Amino acid sequence: MEMFGRSRRQLTLIYSMMMCIFLIVLIFVVHMTMEWAMFSEQAQEILDAADSISDLRERYGQNPEAANDEGKSYKSTNDRLFFYIFDEDRRLVDFARASFRVESFILDTIDSWRIQDGEVAVFSRPNELGRTTNVMMASKYLRIAGVNHKLYVGKDVTVMYSGLQKSTYILIFLGVVALVIATLFGHFMAGRAIVPLKEAYEKQRQFAADASHELRTPLAVVMASADLLLMDQSIKSPFLKQVIEDVKSEVQKMSKLVSDLLMVARSDNNALKVTIKKFDLGEMLNQNIRMMRPLAEKKGITLNGENIQEVDMQADEQKIKQLILILVDNAIKYTPEGGKVTVGIESINEGKVTFFVQDSGIGIAKEDQDKVFERFYRVDKARSREIGGNGLGLSIASEIVRLHEGKISVESELGQGTKFIVELKIAFIKKD
């Protein structure tokens, strides 16, 4: 049934969203952890290199030959490490050059240096191939032969960041695969979880259908008996006649409830048949107004039509008539004495007709408007019992609209009245 299918999809969606959030957080945390670990390790290496070079240059400030030899030896341990030493006049006095591919980028970075000494930063720039070059650098002041110099030490970490990026892409791919698998598994488990509920609901539905069907015959017998008693001339007592009238009234209510329950049970079982027939919607609305006007006048309510015109449409005539009756009857029930109920056609365009039933009754709160089409739902339960509501009318109306692939909506404010709007196809074609 659609209700269980919708519930299963909702459960699957919720589970998928939870898994998606979990995987996003997991991938983000893993990515940041790997980046932090890589940055920390490389930054420490650069700072250690800066300290080593600084000590070396200060120790051998008077012996340039030894310093250069040590620099070459140091450079050979890692060809991606580089350093540049400038004096106070910004003249280059010593260096272990970086790759020619990134050297211009490094020198530009040194010219615009804004990083404090002892801090390590990563600088990025696209190269001529459109790929991103990443360089990690730090700076440090040192004194050589009593003169202030500044040391810039760095490392080309492009390969490492590229590897990190590829690892992240792999994690994202694996996360998508895991999400798909988890969604399928969640859909399967949601179906398994709904099976007991579906079986219990099916038993309840079958019971309601059987009970409704079995109750129709005795209720018809009681109704016929009440009619015969009312026609019996031998019964003269006004009291007895009133009792029979009360019995007949209650049987009518019971018969309506049984019919509603039977229709709901059939709709659950997809057993409702749609008989397509051509009819005039405008005439049907006027007929309903004429039929319900005595009931409205009895309550002191004005029932009128508005902009009702001829609309030849193809649909199930009896079910559309029942739909209009439910909406008008509902409006009269919940409109106090002196109020007004209006039935009319709102628009006709694009092969669709929209009609409405509006009242000046008690209105419906915003939080209840999405629930009024649910079965047995009553906004004011005490008031509904008082006026004879059973919470099935609007549910049946919604089901009739659904059968015709239409739309039904409600606009309402507390104390300002309610307006039900129905949109139907003018030429509905039943799909087999």
Beta strands, then each sheet from edge to edge (+ up, - down):
strand 1: 81-87
strand 2: 92-96
strand 3: 121-126
strand 4: 132-144
strand 5: 147-156
strand 6: 276-280
strand 7: 302-306
strand 8: 312-316
strand 9: 340-349
strand 10: 352-359
strand 11: 407-413
strand 12: 417-425
sheet 1: 2+ 1- 5+ 4- 3+
sheet 2: 6+ 8-
sheet 3: 7+ 9+ 10- 12+ 11-
end
